[in-house]
Amino acid sequence: MEKEVLRGLRQLVGWTKGDGIFCPGGSASNMNAMNVARYHHFPEVKSQGLRGLPQLVIFTSSESHYSVKKGAAFLGFGTDNVILVEVDDRGRMIPEDLDEKIVLAKSQGAVPFLVNCTSGTTVQGAFDPLDRIADVCERHKLWMHVDAAFGGSVLFSKKHRHLMNGVDRANSVTWNPHKMLLAGQQCSVLLLQDNTNLLKRCHCANATYLFQQDKFYDVDLDVGDKSIQCGRKVDCLKLWLMWKAVGSSGLEDRVDKAFIHARYLGKQMKKREGFNLLHEPEFVNVCFWFIPPSMRGTEGDATYQDKLAKVAPVVKKRMIEQGTMMMGYQPLGNNVNFFRMVVMSPAFSQKDMDFVLDEIERLGKDL
């Protein structure tokens, strides 16, 4: 079952061959990719450890997932060796800055080995330009990993898979069906284009009491030695059952509906006084400010930004206390606290989107 599910996902990425493993969450998938990439470049690390390695550096966007730095700490790279690449105003990695930082790192004696791209950043829902990044990775011979934990499911959609153009040129991909496809928690996968058993060579311990080679069935079905775990849940079953139940067209419909509702929400905000979009949604993240009536027309005041930063926390507190909604908020760069509405559930309707706006207006009109 797992082999068939992995094959189906790899085909959506655009690979006719490869490997993969289900992992306990996107963070673990990303960390596995980092470990495999290091082993690919320096296989001696498995037996000799870190002492014989040069200073290895990783590149990722300034808006990438925190698991990259957490993985760097856990795997012994050190967080100082995670180099943050600049992003544009939509949160997408700038390939030219990536190239410059790789050249600079080399000139300083470091050894670049991995670029972590993001398809669907946590806050803005940005998709890094994978084709252009792949050009940079090929020029410098670096492992290209795509953290598509959030956005990977657009590959099911004929309308929206263009957001991940170039993903077929990656070496590895993280994908969480428990996010946009709404598989049960947890359901995360690491996909590799490599078909030389790299995962197993990197992680295996060849425990003969578990992985005997003289079994009566195909021993390739024993995937335990590909994983850093021993006991693990059959996470692929959740995706397999859902995929069998609704089909690829049903999963495509889930993705497309999410985009439709996110676009509708953005359009309705433009029609209502007091709602300002951070930018046009690229994905299903709708980022916006609510401006209470008392603050409208005072944008030039010296205290305006300080006052605006306090609106979202108060409104969120009220919606939770009254049990009507839950919605995240955060600052980003020079932007003070704004709401981040992530539209994913296929149970959503336009009526629900209208309720979101009505409720924010009701809870924040007196601020």
VOMAR-223595 format. One record per residue (C-alpha): x negated, y, z negated; residue number from 1. Coordinates in steps of 0.05 Angstrom, whole numbers, plus 5000, padded with zeros to 4 digits. Each point is the difference from the previous one (the first is absolute). Layout:
# residues N
{c1->X, c2->Y, c3->Z, num->NUM}
...
This chain:
# residues 367
{c1->5000, c2->5000, c3->5000, num->1}
{c1->4946, c2->5049, c3->4980, num->2}
{c1->4960, c2->4987, c3->5064, num->3}
{c1->5062, c2->5013, c3->5042, num->4}
{c1->5018, c2->5064, c3->4964, num->5}
{c1->4928, c2->5026, c3->5005, num->6}
{c1->4999, c2->4983, c3->5074, num->7}
{c1->5065, c2->5039, c3->5011, num->8}
{c1->4973, c2->5061, c3->4964, num->9}
{c1->4934, c2->4997, c3->5037, num->10}
{c1->5037, c2->4999, c3->5066, num->11}
{c1->5036, c2->5064, c3->4980, num->12}
{c1->4932, c2->5032, c3->4986, num->13}
{c1->4978, c2->4978, c3->5070, num->14}
{c1->4953, c2->4943, c3->4983, num->15}
{c1->5004, c2->4932, c3->5033, num->16}
{c1->4952, c2->4969, c3->4949, num->17}
{c1->4978, c2->5014, c3->4930, num->18}
{c1->5012, c2->4982, c3->4927, num->19}
{c1->5033, c2->5027, c3->4938, num->20}
{c1->5023, c2->4989, c3->4929, num->21}
{c1->5057, c2->5023, c3->4955, num->22}
{c1->4975, c2->5042, c3->4942, num->23}
{c1->5032, c2->5026, c3->4935, num->24}
{c1->5013, c2->5070, c3->5026, num->25}
{c1->4970, c2->5051, c3->5048, num->26}
{c1->4944, c2->5020, c3->4952, num->27}
{c1->4976, c2->4928, c3->4998, num->28}
{c1->5006, c2->4994, c3->5075, num->29}
{c1->4956, c2->5062, c3->5009, num->30}
{c1->4949, c2->4975, c3->4950, num->31}
{c1->4997, c2->4933, c3->5035, num->32}
{c1->4987, c2->5036, c3->5066, num->33}
{c1->4943, c2->5040, c3->4968, num->34}
{c1->4969, c2->4937, c3->4973, num->35}
{c1->5006, c2->4963, c3->5066, num->36}
{c1->4971, c2->5059, c3->5039, num->37}
{c1->4940, c2->5002, c3->4954, num->38}
{c1->4989, c2->4925, c3->5008, num->39}
{c1->5006, c2->5007, c3->5075, num->40}
{c1->4943, c2->5051, c3->5001, num->41}
{c1->4959, c2->4970, c3->4943, num->42}
{c1->5018, c2->4926, c3->4990, num->43}
{c1->4942, c2->4993, c3->4950, num->44}
{c1->5040, c2->5040, c3->4949, num->45}
{c1->5040, c2->4938, c3->4983, num->46}
{c1->4940, c2->4964, c3->4972, num->47}
{c1->4952, c2->5056, c3->4983, num->48}
{c1->5048, c2->5052, c3->4973, num->49}
{c1->4992, c2->5075, c3->5006, num->50}
{c1->4926, c2->5007, c3->4983, num->51}
{c1->4975, c2->4990, c3->5071, num->52}
{c1->5051, c2->5045, c3->5034, num->53}
{c1->4988, c2->5071, c3->5025, num->54}
{c1->5046, c2->5057, c3->4980, num->55}
{c1->5064, c2->4981, c3->5034, num->56}
{c1->5052, c2->5055, c3->5014, num->57}
{c1->5074, c2->4998, c3->5017, num->58}
{c1->5039, c2->5053, c3->5038, num->59}
{c1->5073, c2->5015, c3->4988, num->60}
{c1->5046, c2->5060, c3->5006, num->61}
{c1->5011, c2->5048, c3->4943, num->62}
{c1->5073, c2->4978, c3->4998, num->63}
{c1->4987, c2->4925, c3->5001, num->64}
{c1->5024, c2->4952, c3->4946, num->65}
{c1->4965, c2->4999, c3->4933, num->66}
{c1->4984, c2->4926, c3->5008, num->67}
{c1->4940, c2->5017, c3->5044, num->68}
{c1->4965, c2->5034, c3->4942, num->69}
{c1->5024, c2->4948, c3->4951, num->70}
{c1->4974, c2->4946, c3->5046, num->71}
{c1->4933, c2->5035, c3->5007, num->72}
{c1->4993, c2->5001, c3->4924, num->73}
{c1->5023, c2->4927, c3->4992, num->74}
{c1->4954, c2->4973, c3->5055, num->75}
{c1->4939, c2->5038, c3->4978, num->76}
{c1->4994, c2->5051, c3->5056, num->77}
{c1->5014, c2->5057, c3->4951, num->78}
{c1->5051, c2->5055, c3->5011, num->79}
{c1->4946, c2->5050, c3->5018, num->80}
{c1->4989, c2->4958, c3->5063, num->81}
{c1->5071, c2->5011, c3->5025, num->82}
{c1->4994, c2->5059, c3->5047, num->83}
{c1->5064, c2->5039, c3->5011, num->84}
{c1->5015, c2->5022, c3->5071, num->85}
{c1->5039, c2->5064, c3->5013, num->86}
{c1->5071, c2->4997, c3->5025, num->87}
{c1->5042, c2->5047, c3->5043, num->88}
{c1->5060, c2->5038, c3->4974, num->89}
{c1->5043, c2->4938, c3->5007, num->90}
{c1->4953, c2->4956, c3->4959, num->91}
{c1->4968, c2->4962, c3->5058, num->92}
{c1->4926, c2->4983, c3->5000, num->93}
{c1->4958, c2->5044, c3->5046, num->94}
{c1->4956, c2->4954, c3->5042, num->95}
{c1->4949, c2->5055, c3->5014, num->96}
{c1->4988, c2->5010, c3->4926, num->97}
{c1->4994, c2->4925, c3->4991, num->98}
{c1->4946, c2->4997, c3->5053, num->99}
{c1->4962, c2->5058, c3->4969, num->100}
{c1->5002, c2->4969, c3->4930, num->101}
{c1->4976, c2->4933, c3->5026, num->102}
{c1->4941, c2->5033, c3->5035, num->103}
{c1->4985, c2->5040, c3->4936, num->104}
{c1->5003, c2->4939, c3->4956, num->105}
{c1->4951, c2->4963, c3->5045, num->106}
{c1->4952, c2->5059, c3->4999, num->107}
{c1->5000, c2->4997, c3->4924, num->108}
{c1->4981, c2->4927, c3->4999, num->109}
{c1->5068, c2->4969, c3->4986, num->110}
{c1->5030, c2->4943, c3->5041, num->111}
{c1->5071, c2->5011, c3->5024, num->112}
{c1->5037, c2->4935, c3->5009, num->113}
{c1->5076, c2->5011, c3->4995, num->114}
{c1->5052, c2->5051, c3->5020, num->115}
{c1->5068, c2->4995, c3->4965, num->116}
{c1->5056, c2->5030, c3->5043, num->117}
{c1->5070, c2->5012, c3->4974, num->118}
{c1->5065, c2->4987, c3->5037, num->119}
{c1->5053, c2->5033, c3->4957, num->120}
{c1->4967, c2->5040, c3->4944, num->121}
{c1->5035, c2->4999, c3->4933, num->122}
{c1->5019, c2->5073, c3->4996, num->123}
{c1->5009, c2->5028, c3->5070, num->124}
{c1->5009, c2->4934, c3->5038, num->125}
{c1->4943, c2->5017, c3->5047, num->126}
{c1->4972, c2->4953, c3->5053, num->127}
{c1->4926, c2->5006, c3->5014, num->128}
{c1->4982, c2->5002, c3->5075, num->129}
{c1->4976, c2->4928, c3->5005, num->130}
{c1->4977, c2->5001, c3->5072, num->131}
{c1->4954, c2->5059, c3->4989, num->132}
{c1->4974, c2->4971, c3->4935, num->133}
{c1->4987, c2->4934, c3->5034, num->134}
{c1->4955, c2->5036, c3->5050, num->135}
{c1->4959, c2->5027, c3->4941, num->136}
{c1->4997, c2->4932, c3->4966, num->137}
{c1->4977, c2->4965, c3->5064, num->138}
{c1->4947, c2->5053, c3->5012, num->139}
{c1->4971, c2->4990, c3->4931, num->140}
{c1->5015, c2->4925, c3->4995, num->141}
{c1->5043, c2->5008, c3->4937, num->142}
{c1->5056, c2->4955, c3->4975, num->143}
{c1->5068, c2->5033, c3->5012, num->144}
{c1->5053, c2->4985, c3->4949, num->145}
{c1->5071, c2->5026, c3->5005, num->146}
{c1->5039, c2->5009, c3->4936, num->147}
{c1->5070, c2->4992, c3->5029, num->148}
{c1->5031, c2->4978, c3->4935, num->149}
{c1->5054, c2->5052, c3->5008, num->150}
{c1->5003, c2->5013, c3->5075, num->151}
{c1->4984, c2->4933, c3->5030, num->152}
{c1->5073, c2->4982, c3->5009, num->153}
{c1->5007, c2->5051, c3->5057, num->154}
{c1->4968, c2->4945, c3->5042, num->155}
{c1->5069, c2->4966, c3->5002, num->156}
{c1->5030, c2->5062, c3->5033, num->157}
{c1->4993, c2->5013, c3->5075, num->158}
{c1->5017, c2->5074, c3->4986, num->159}
{c1->4949, c2->5012, c3->4945, num->160}
{c1->4943, c2->4951, c3->5008, num->161}
{c1->4962, c2->5053, c3->5039, num->162}
{c1->4982, c2->5030, c3->4932, num->163}
{c1->4950, c2->4943, c3->4994, num->164}
{c1->4971, c2->5002, c3->5070, num->165}
{c1->4929, c2->4971, c3->4995, num->166}
{c1->5014, c2->4953, c3->4942, num->167}
{c1->4981, c2->4942, c3->5045, num->168}
{c1->4929, c2->5027, c3->4999, num->169}
{c1->4994, c2->4993, c3->4924, num->170}
{c1->4962, c2->4944, c3->4965, num->171}
{c1->5051, c2->4993, c3->4944, num->172}
{c1->5069, c2->5025, c3->4980, num->173}
{c1->5037, c2->5004, c3->4934, num->174}
{c1->5076, c2->4995, c3->5006, num->175}
{c1->5053, c2->4999, c3->4945, num->176}
{c1->5067, c2->4971, c3->5024, num->177}
{c1->5027, c2->5014, c3->4930, num->178}
{c1->5000, c2->5074, c3->5018, num->179}
{c1->5036, c2->5020, c3->5064, num->180}
{c1->5027, c2->4931, c3->5017, num->181}
{c1->5026, c2->4993, c3->4929, num->182}
{c1->4974, c2->4930, c3->4988, num->183}
{c1->5001, c2->4982, c3->4926, num->184}
{c1->4942, c2->5025, c3->4958, num->185}
{c1->4946, c2->4978, c3->5009, num->186}
{c1->4985, c2->4986, c3->5073, num->187}
{c1->4935, c2->5027, c3->5027, num->188}
{c1->4954, c2->4974, c3->5054, num->189}
{c1->4929, c2->5010, c3->5025, num->190}
{c1->4992, c2->4986, c3->5074, num->191}
{c1->4933, c2->4990, c3->5034, num->192}
{c1->4983, c2->5000, c3->5074, num->193}
{c1->4941, c2->4953, c3->4985, num->194}
{c1->5012, c2->4926, c3->5013, num->195}
{c1->4932, c2->4973, c3->4976, num->196}
{c1->5026, c2->4982, c3->4930, num->197}
{c1->4970, c2->5064, c3->4972, num->198}
{c1->5050, c2->5003, c3->4943, num->199}
{c1->4983, c2->4929, c3->4977, num->200}
{c1->4925, c2->5009, c3->5008, num->201}
{c1->5003, c2->5064, c3->4958, num->202}
{c1->5044, c2->4973, c3->4944, num->203}
{c1->4992, c2->4925, c3->4998, num->204}
{c1->4970, c2->4963, c3->4940, num->205}
{c1->5010, c2->4930, c3->5031, num->206}
{c1->5030, c2->4970, c3->4937, num->207}
{c1->5003, c2->4926, c3->5017, num->208}
{c1->5053, c2->4986, c3->4947, num->209}
{c1->5048, c2->5044, c3->5039, num->210}
{c1->4978, c2->5003, c3->5073, num->211}
{c1->4981, c2->4929, c3->5020, num->212}
{c1->4985, c2->4994, c3->5074, num->213}
{c1->5024, c2->4928, c3->5009, num->214}
{c1->5075, c2->5015, c3->4992, num->215}
{c1->5051, c2->4967, c3->5046, num->216}
{c1->5024, c2->5069, c3->5026, num->217}
{c1->4966, c2->5059, c3->5033, num->218}
{c1->4955, c2->5029, c3->4946, num->219}
{c1->5006, c2->5068, c3->5033, num->220}
{c1->5067, c2->5003, c3->4965, num->221}
{c1->4963, c2->5008, c3->4934, num->222}
{c1->4995, c2->5076, c3->4999, num->223}
{c1->4980, c2->5005, c3->4927, num->224}
{c1->4926, c2->5007, c3->5015, num->225}
{c1->5014, c2->5061, c3->5043, num->226}
{c1->5026, c2->5038, c3->4940, num->227}
{c1->4967, c2->5026, c3->4937, num->228}
{c1->5060, c2->4974, c3->4963, num->229}
{c1->5011, c2->4928, c3->4980, num->230}
{c1->5073, c2->4993, c3->4980, num->231}
{c1->5045, c2->5047, c3->5040, num->232}
{c1->5073, c2->5008, c3->5020, num->233}
{c1->5027, c2->4979, c3->5067, num->234}
{c1->5010, c2->5073, c3->5020, num->235}
{c1->5006, c2->4985, c3->5074, num->236}
{c1->5065, c2->4963, c3->4986, num->237}
{c1->5036, c2->5066, c3->4987, num->238}
{c1->4981, c2->5027, c3->5067, num->239}
{c1->5012, c2->4935, c3->5037, num->240}
{c1->5071, c2->4993, c3->4972, num->241}
{c1->5017, c2->5073, c3->5016, num->242}
{c1->4970, c2->4995, c3->5070, num->243}
{c1->5038, c2->4936, c3->5014, num->244}
{c1->5065, c2->5031, c3->4973, num->245}
{c1->5001, c2->5066, c3->5038, num->246}
{c1->4949, c2->4989, c3->5056, num->247}
{c1->4951, c2->5049, c3->5029, num->248}
{c1->5057, c2->5042, c3->5026, num->249}
{c1->5030, c2->5005, c3->4930, num->250}
{c1->4934, c2->5023, c3->4971, num->251}
{c1->4992, c2->5050, c3->5057, num->252}
{c1->5069, c2->5027, c3->4984, num->253}
{c1->4980, c2->5011, c3->4927, num->254}
{c1->4940, c2->5040, c3->5022, num->255}
{c1->5039, c2->5041, c3->5051, num->256}
{c1->5056, c2->5016, c3->4951, num->257}
{c1->4950, c2->5026, c3->4949, num->258}
{c1->4972, c2->5048, c3->5052, num->259}
{c1->5071, c2->5022, c3->5020, num->260}
{c1->5019, c2->5017, c3->4929, num->261}
{c1->4934, c2->5036, c3->4986, num->262}
{c1->5009, c2->5042, c3->5062, num->263}
{c1->5072, c2->5015, c3->4980, num->264}
{c1->4979, c2->5022, c3->4931, num->265}
{c1->4947, c2->5047, c3->5029, num->266}
{c1->5051, c2->5031, c3->5048, num->267}
{c1->5051, c2->5011, c3->4945, num->268}
{c1->4947, c2->5036, c3->4958, num->269}
{c1->4989, c2->5050, c3->5056, num->270}
{c1->5074, c2->5017, c3->4998, num->271}
{c1->5002, c2->5013, c3->4925, num->272}
{c1->4973, c2->5061, c3->4965, num->273}
{c1->4949, c2->4983, c3->4947, num->274}
{c1->4968, c2->4939, c3->5031, num->275}
{c1->4931, c2->5007, c3->5032, num->276}
{c1->4965, c2->4942, c3->5035, num->277}
{c1->4926, c2->4991, c3->4989, num->278}
{c1->4998, c2->4978, c3->5073, num->279}
{c1->5041, c2->4961, c3->5050, num->280}
{c1->5001, c2->4927, c3->4976, num->281}
{c1->4955, c2->4954, c3->5041, num->282}
{c1->5022, c2->4939, c3->4962, num->283}
{c1->5055, c2->4988, c3->4948, num->284}
{c1->4969, c2->5046, c3->4948, num->285}
{c1->5039, c2->5065, c3->4996, num->286}
{c1->4959, c2->5051, c3->4960, num->287}
{c1->5035, c2->5065, c3->4980, num->288}
{c1->5010, c2->5055, c3->4949, num->289}
{c1->5066, c2->5021, c3->4970, num->290}
{c1->5004, c2->5075, c3->4988, num->291}
{c1->5051, c2->5019, c3->4947, num->292}
{c1->5045, c2->5060, c3->5016, num->293}
{c1->4964, c2->5044, c3->4949, num->294}
{c1->4934, c2->4991, c3->5038, num->295}
{c1->5025, c2->5011, c3->5071, num->296}
{c1->4971, c2->5062, c3->5031, num->297}
{c1->4944, c2->5006, c3->4948, num->298}
{c1->4947, c2->4962, c3->5039, num->299}
{c1->4953, c2->5059, c3->4997, num->300}
{c1->4999, c2->5004, c3->4924, num->301}
{c1->4935, c2->4984, c3->4964, num->302}
{c1->5035, c2->4949, c3->4956, num->303}
{c1->5040, c2->4966, c3->5056, num->304}
{c1->4955, c2->4938, c3->5008, num->305}
{c1->4995, c2->4989, c3->4925, num->306}
{c1->5076, c2->5002, c3->4994, num->307}
{c1->5010, c2->4955, c3->5061, num->308}
{c1->4952, c2->4948, c3->4970, num->309}
{c1->5047, c2->4992, c3->4940, num->310}
{c1->5064, c2->4988, c3->5040, num->311}
{c1->4989, c2->4928, c3->5022, num->312}
{c1->4980, c2->4974, c3->4931, num->313}
{c1->5062, c2->5030, c3->4968, num->314}
{c1->5047, c2->4975, c3->5054, num->315}
{c1->4970, c2->4930, c3->4997, num->316}
{c1->5008, c2->4999, c3->4924, num->317}
{c1->5073, c2->5019, c3->5007, num->318}
{c1->5015, c2->4948, c3->5054, num->319}
{c1->4969, c2->4945, c3->4958, num->320}
{c1->5036, c2->5022, c3->4936, num->321}
{c1->5066, c2->5001, c3->5037, num->322}
{c1->4985, c2->4934, c3->5036, num->323}
{c1->5018, c2->5025, c3->5069, num->324}
{c1->4933, c2->4994, c3->5038, num->325}
{c1->4926, c2->4989, c3->4994, num->326}
{c1->4952, c2->5037, c3->5046, num->327}
{c1->4925, c2->5013, c3->4996, num->328}
{c1->4964, c2->5067, c3->5004, num->329}
{c1->4928, c2->5021, c3->5001, num->330}
{c1->4953, c2->5057, c3->5020, num->331}
{c1->4953, c2->4991, c3->5060, num->332}
{c1->4941, c2->5045, c3->5015, num->333}
{c1->5024, c2->5071, c3->4997, num->334}
{c1->5073, c2->4979, c3->4999, num->335}
{c1->5034, c2->5002, c3->4932, num->336}
{c1->5047, c2->4945, c3->4978, num->337}
{c1->5048, c2->4977, c3->5054, num->338}
{c1->5050, c2->4943, c3->5004, num->339}
{c1->4983, c2->4937, c3->5039, num->340}
{c1->5061, c2->4962, c3->5023, num->341}
{c1->4982, c2->4932, c3->5030, num->342}
{c1->5057, c2->4973, c3->5042, num->343}
{c1->4996, c2->4925, c3->5009, num->344}
{c1->5061, c2->4961, c3->4978, num->345}
{c1->5045, c2->4974, c3->5056, num->346}
{c1->5058, c2->5011, c3->4952, num->347}
{c1->4991, c2->5076, c3->5006, num->348}
{c1->5051, c2->5040, c3->5039, num->349}
{c1->5005, c2->5073, c3->5022, num->350}
{c1->5048, c2->5009, c3->4942, num->351}
{c1->4944, c2->4980, c3->4952, num->352}
{c1->4953, c2->5050, c3->5033, num->353}
{c1->5052, c2->5055, c3->4990, num->354}
{c1->5007, c2->4979, c3->4927, num->355}
{c1->4925, c2->5009, c3->4990, num->356}
{c1->5004, c2->5073, c3->5022, num->357}
{c1->5065, c2->5014, c3->4963, num->358}
{c1->4972, c2->4971, c3->4935, num->359}
{c1->4935, c2->5039, c3->5003, num->360}
{c1->5040, c2->5064, c3->5011, num->361}
{c1->5046, c2->4983, c3->4942, num->362}
{c1->4943, c2->4984, c3->4952, num->363}
{c1->4956, c2->5059, c3->5020, num->364}
{c1->5047, c2->5057, c3->5014, num->365}
{c1->4992, c2->5033, c3->4932, num->366}
{c1->4924, c2->5000, c3->4999, num->367}
